Amino acid sequence: MRNRTLADLDRVVALGGGHGLGRVMSALSPLGSRLTGIVTTTDNGGSTGRIRRSEGGIAWGDMRNCLNQLITEPSVASAMFEYRFNGNGELSGHNLGNLMLKALDHLSVRPIEAINLIRNLLKVDAFLIPMSEQPVDLVALGADGNLVYGETDIDQLTLPPQELMLSPAVNATREAIEAIGEADLILIGPGSFYTSLMPVLLMQDMAQALRRTPATMVFIDNLGRELSPAAAGLTLADKLAMMENVIGKRVIDAVVTSPQGETQGTDDRLLIREPLEAADIKYRHDRQLLRIALEHAIQAIA
């Protein structure tokens, strides 16, 4: 891959959830339809959690967040999609984008069709695929031996869980597996490690696809400390070991991290250490700096 650039790649696939995946997708949005995001669907908090409890179905919050960050042309449709209800009524705190996706989910045969309708409405070229089209929750076996259900409670854990699992054990979306198989470059992160990144890897068919793919794989580390106490205590080496343990093979070719990033125990890894902080919010990646760092990563991998 030496001397290749992002522009030379036919298909780039990014895995994750919420703010982190949205940031990566918007940084690489010039790739257009050559860019695909595979989005975590285990969220059970906020507006998404309320919709799931009353209506069932998959979690739409992370998907909505990614779509929001990919909107380049402000319009009535985008204003509606980003609208959040205030006040004290039943709709208070609900995001209209979540409700639109849920409504289209009811009207469509498949969740991925609902997403494609919204993508067309918002003029978003990049593809977005839910990790699974079956409703699923994240479950942790706590350090004390008790099961903890749902992302929201898992983020409150003070000690690393002994194990993470999906309930029920679901299959990945067919198009997600196909995208991994066709990818030149696969990106994981940044994001909440236990609740945004790990759920995608916990599906057996996804882990198998990641074991088999010849694509270059790059992990993008977080810039700030995680809000989850258990995740905040993990080192970069811990994260790489946990991901590759679940995937079943050493697959990560390079790590993109900041010059201040803690990298003890990763001497055997290709590390791309570059300034990545956004000027306004230090724990968010600057889109242009991230794109440059990823260019350097794919050029450094022989």
C-alpha positions as CSV (number, residue, x, y, z in Angstrom):
1,M,0.0,0.0,0.0
2,R,3.1,2.2,0.1
3,N,2.6,5.7,-1.5
4,R,-1.1,5.1,-1.8
5,T,-3.4,7.8,-0.6
6,L,-7.0,7.7,0.7
7,A,-8.1,8.9,-2.8
8,D,-6.7,5.7,-4.3
9,L,-8.9,3.4,-2.1
10,D,-12.1,1.9,-3.5
11,R,-13.8,1.2,-0.2
12,V,-13.1,2.5,3.3
13,V,-15.1,1.1,6.1
14,A,-15.3,2.7,9.6
15,L,-16.7,0.9,12.7
16,G,-18.0,2.4,15.9
17,G,-20.8,4.6,17.3
18,G,-22.0,8.0,18.0
19,H,-19.8,11.0,18.1
20,G,-16.5,9.2,17.3
21,L,-17.7,7.4,14.2
22,G,-19.5,10.6,13.0
23,R,-16.3,12.5,13.3
24,V,-14.3,9.9,11.3
25,M,-17.1,9.8,8.6
26,S,-17.2,13.6,8.3
27,A,-13.4,13.8,8.1
28,L,-13.5,11.3,5.2
29,S,-16.7,12.5,3.6
30,P,-14.9,13.6,0.4
31,L,-14.7,9.9,-0.4
32,G,-18.5,10.0,-1.0
33,S,-20.0,6.6,-1.7
34,R,-16.7,4.9,-1.3
35,L,-17.1,5.4,2.5
36,T,-19.2,3.1,4.6
37,G,-19.9,3.3,8.3
38,I,-21.0,0.3,10.4
39,V,-22.9,1.7,13.3
40,T,-23.4,0.3,16.8
41,T,-27.1,-0.4,17.7
42,T,-27.0,-1.2,21.4
43,D,-27.8,2.3,22.8
44,N,-30.4,2.2,25.5
45,G,-30.2,5.8,26.9
46,G,-31.9,9.1,26.3
47,S,-34.4,9.5,23.5
48,T,-33.3,6.3,21.9
49,G,-33.8,4.3,25.1
50,R,-37.3,5.7,25.6
51,I,-38.3,4.8,22.0
52,R,-36.9,1.3,22.4
53,R,-38.8,0.7,25.7
54,S,-42.1,1.9,24.2
55,E,-41.8,0.7,20.5
56,G,-39.0,-1.9,20.5
57,G,-36.7,-2.2,17.5
58,I,-33.0,-1.3,17.1
59,A,-31.3,1.7,18.6
60,W,-31.2,4.6,16.3
61,G,-29.3,7.2,18.3
62,D,-25.8,6.5,17.1
63,M,-27.0,6.3,13.5
64,R,-28.7,9.7,13.8
65,N,-25.5,11.2,15.3
66,C,-23.5,10.0,12.3
67,L,-26.0,11.3,9.8
68,N,-26.0,14.7,11.6
69,Q,-22.3,15.0,11.2
70,L,-22.4,14.1,7.5
71,I,-25.0,16.8,6.6
72,T,-23.2,19.4,4.4
73,E,-26.2,21.2,2.9
74,P,-28.4,22.8,5.5
75,S,-32.1,22.4,4.5
76,V,-35.5,22.2,6.0
77,A,-35.0,18.4,6.0
78,S,-31.7,18.7,8.0
79,A,-33.2,21.2,10.4
80,M,-36.1,18.8,11.1
81,F,-33.8,15.8,11.4
82,E,-31.6,17.7,14.0
83,Y,-34.6,19.1,16.0
84,R,-35.0,18.2,19.7
85,F,-38.2,18.8,21.6
86,N,-38.1,20.9,24.8
87,G,-40.6,21.6,27.5
88,N,-42.3,19.2,29.9
89,G,-44.6,17.2,27.6
90,E,-44.3,13.6,26.4
91,L,-42.1,14.6,23.5
92,S,-39.6,16.5,25.7
93,G,-36.0,15.4,25.1
94,H,-37.0,13.4,22.0
95,N,-34.9,14.0,18.9
96,L,-37.1,14.3,15.7
97,G,-34.4,12.4,13.8
98,N,-34.8,9.4,16.0
99,L,-38.6,9.5,15.6
100,M,-38.2,9.9,11.8
101,L,-36.0,6.8,11.6
102,K,-38.3,4.9,13.8
103,A,-41.3,5.8,11.7
104,L,-39.5,4.8,8.5
105,D,-38.5,1.6,10.2
106,H,-42.2,0.8,10.6
107,L,-42.9,1.7,7.0
108,S,-39.9,0.0,5.5
109,V,-39.2,-3.7,5.0
110,R,-35.7,-3.3,6.6
111,P,-33.9,-0.7,8.8
112,I,-31.2,-0.3,6.2
113,E,-33.9,1.0,3.8
114,A,-35.0,3.5,6.3
115,I,-31.5,4.8,6.6
116,N,-31.1,5.0,2.8
117,L,-34.3,7.1,2.6
118,I,-33.0,9.5,5.2
119,R,-29.5,9.6,3.4
120,N,-31.3,10.6,0.2
121,L,-33.4,13.2,2.0
122,L,-30.3,14.8,3.6
123,K,-28.0,14.4,0.5
124,V,-25.5,12.2,2.3
125,D,-23.3,10.2,-0.1
126,A,-21.5,7.9,2.4
127,F,-23.2,4.6,3.2
128,L,-24.4,3.9,6.8
129,I,-25.2,0.4,7.9
130,P,-26.6,-0.7,11.3
131,M,-24.3,-3.4,12.8
132,S,-27.4,-5.6,13.1
133,E,-31.0,-5.2,12.0
134,Q,-32.2,-7.3,15.0
135,P,-32.8,-5.5,18.4
136,V,-29.9,-6.2,20.7
137,D,-28.5,-5.1,24.1
138,L,-25.0,-5.1,25.5
139,V,-24.5,-7.2,28.6
140,A,-21.5,-7.3,30.9
141,L,-20.4,-9.8,33.4
142,G,-19.2,-7.5,36.2
143,A,-16.0,-8.0,38.3
144,D,-18.4,-9.1,41.1
145,G,-19.9,-11.9,39.0
146,N,-23.2,-10.1,38.5
147,L,-24.7,-9.4,35.0
148,V,-25.1,-5.8,34.1
149,Y,-27.7,-5.1,31.3
150,G,-27.5,-2.1,28.9
151,E,-24.9,0.4,27.7
152,T,-26.0,3.1,30.3
153,D,-25.3,0.9,33.3
154,I,-22.2,-0.7,31.8
155,D,-20.8,2.9,31.4
156,Q,-21.2,3.3,35.2
157,L,-19.0,0.3,36.1
158,T,-15.9,1.2,38.1
159,L,-14.0,-2.0,37.4
160,P,-13.5,-3.6,34.0
161,P,-16.1,-6.3,33.3
162,Q,-14.9,-10.0,33.1
163,E,-16.8,-10.4,29.8
164,L,-19.0,-8.5,27.3
165,M,-21.7,-10.2,25.3
166,L,-24.7,-9.4,23.2
167,S,-28.2,-10.4,24.2
168,P,-29.5,-12.0,22.2
169,A,-26.6,-13.2,20.0
170,V,-27.5,-11.5,16.7
171,N,-26.1,-11.7,13.2
172,A,-24.5,-8.7,11.5
173,T,-26.4,-7.0,8.7
174,R,-25.6,-8.7,5.4
175,E,-24.4,-5.5,3.8
176,A,-22.0,-4.9,6.7
177,I,-20.3,-8.3,6.2
178,E,-20.1,-7.6,2.4
179,A,-18.5,-4.1,3.1
180,I,-15.8,-5.7,5.3
181,G,-15.1,-8.2,2.5
182,E,-14.7,-5.5,-0.1
183,A,-12.8,-3.0,2.0
184,D,-9.2,-1.7,1.3
185,L,-9.1,0.1,4.7
186,I,-11.0,-0.6,7.9
187,L,-11.0,1.9,10.7
188,I,-12.0,1.2,14.3
189,G,-12.6,4.1,16.8
190,P,-12.5,6.6,18.3
191,G,-15.3,6.2,20.8
192,S,-16.5,4.7,24.1
193,F,-14.5,1.5,24.1
194,Y,-16.9,-0.9,25.9
195,T,-20.2,0.6,24.6
196,S,-19.4,2.0,21.1
197,L,-16.5,-0.1,19.7
198,M,-16.8,-3.6,21.3
199,P,-20.5,-4.3,20.4
200,V,-19.7,-4.4,16.7
201,L,-16.9,-6.9,17.2
202,L,-18.9,-9.2,19.5
203,M,-21.0,-10.5,16.6
204,Q,-19.5,-13.8,15.5
205,D,-20.0,-13.3,11.8
206,M,-18.4,-9.9,12.0
207,A,-15.4,-11.2,13.9
208,Q,-15.0,-13.9,11.3
209,A,-15.2,-11.3,8.5
210,L,-12.5,-9.2,10.3
211,R,-10.3,-12.3,10.6
212,R,-10.5,-13.1,6.9
213,T,-10.3,-9.6,5.4
214,P,-7.0,-8.7,3.6
215,A,-7.8,-5.0,4.2
216,T,-5.4,-2.7,6.2
217,M,-6.9,-2.1,9.7
218,V,-6.2,1.0,11.7
219,F,-7.3,1.8,15.3
220,I,-7.9,5.5,16.1
221,D,-7.4,6.1,19.8
222,N,-9.4,8.6,21.9
223,L,-7.9,11.9,22.7
224,G,-9.5,12.4,26.1
225,R,-10.2,10.2,29.1
226,E,-13.4,8.2,28.9
227,L,-16.3,9.2,31.1
228,S,-16.8,5.5,32.0
229,P,-14.6,4.8,35.0
230,A,-13.9,1.2,33.9
231,A,-12.9,2.2,30.4
232,A,-10.8,5.1,31.6
233,G,-8.5,2.7,33.3
234,L,-7.7,0.8,30.1
235,T,-4.3,1.3,28.4
236,L,-4.0,1.3,24.6
237,A,-2.3,-2.1,24.9
238,D,-5.3,-3.4,26.9
239,K,-7.7,-2.2,24.2
240,L,-5.8,-3.7,21.3
241,A,-5.5,-7.0,23.2
242,M,-9.3,-7.1,24.0
243,M,-10.3,-6.3,20.4
244,E,-8.0,-8.9,18.8
245,N,-9.0,-11.5,21.4
246,V,-12.6,-11.1,20.4
247,I,-11.8,-11.1,16.7
248,G,-9.5,-14.1,17.2
249,K,-6.4,-12.9,15.3
250,R,-3.9,-10.1,15.4
251,V,-5.4,-7.8,12.8
252,I,-4.6,-4.1,13.6
253,D,-1.8,-2.9,11.4
254,A,-1.4,0.6,12.8
255,V,-2.6,2.9,15.6
256,V,-3.3,6.6,15.2
257,T,-2.7,8.5,18.4
258,S,-1.7,11.9,19.7
259,P,1.9,12.8,20.7
260,Q,0.5,12.8,24.4
261,G,-1.1,9.4,23.9
262,E,0.0,6.7,26.5
263,T,1.5,3.8,24.4
264,Q,3.3,1.7,26.9
265,G,3.4,-2.0,25.8
266,T,2.8,-1.3,22.1
267,D,6.4,-1.2,21.0
268,D,5.7,-3.9,18.5
269,R,3.0,-1.8,16.8
270,L,3.2,0.8,14.0
271,L,2.2,4.0,15.8
272,I,1.3,7.2,14.0
273,R,1.7,9.9,16.6
274,E,0.4,13.3,15.3
275,P,-1.4,16.3,16.7
276,L,-5.1,15.5,16.3
277,E,-7.0,17.9,18.6
278,A,-9.7,20.1,17.3
279,A,-9.2,23.8,18.2
280,D,-12.6,24.2,19.8
281,I,-13.0,20.9,21.7
282,K,-9.7,19.3,22.7
283,Y,-11.0,15.7,23.2
284,R,-12.5,15.7,19.6
285,H,-10.4,15.0,16.6
286,D,-9.8,17.8,14.1
287,R,-11.2,16.5,10.8
288,Q,-8.3,17.7,8.6
289,L,-5.6,16.5,11.0
290,L,-7.2,13.1,11.3
291,R,-7.4,12.8,7.5
292,I,-3.7,13.6,7.2
293,A,-2.8,11.1,10.0
294,L,-4.7,8.4,8.2
295,E,-2.9,9.2,4.9
296,H,0.4,8.8,6.8
297,A,-0.8,5.5,8.3
298,I,-1.7,3.9,5.0
299,Q,1.6,5.1,3.4
300,A,3.6,3.7,6.3
301,I,2.2,0.2,6.0
302,A,4.2,-1.8,3.6
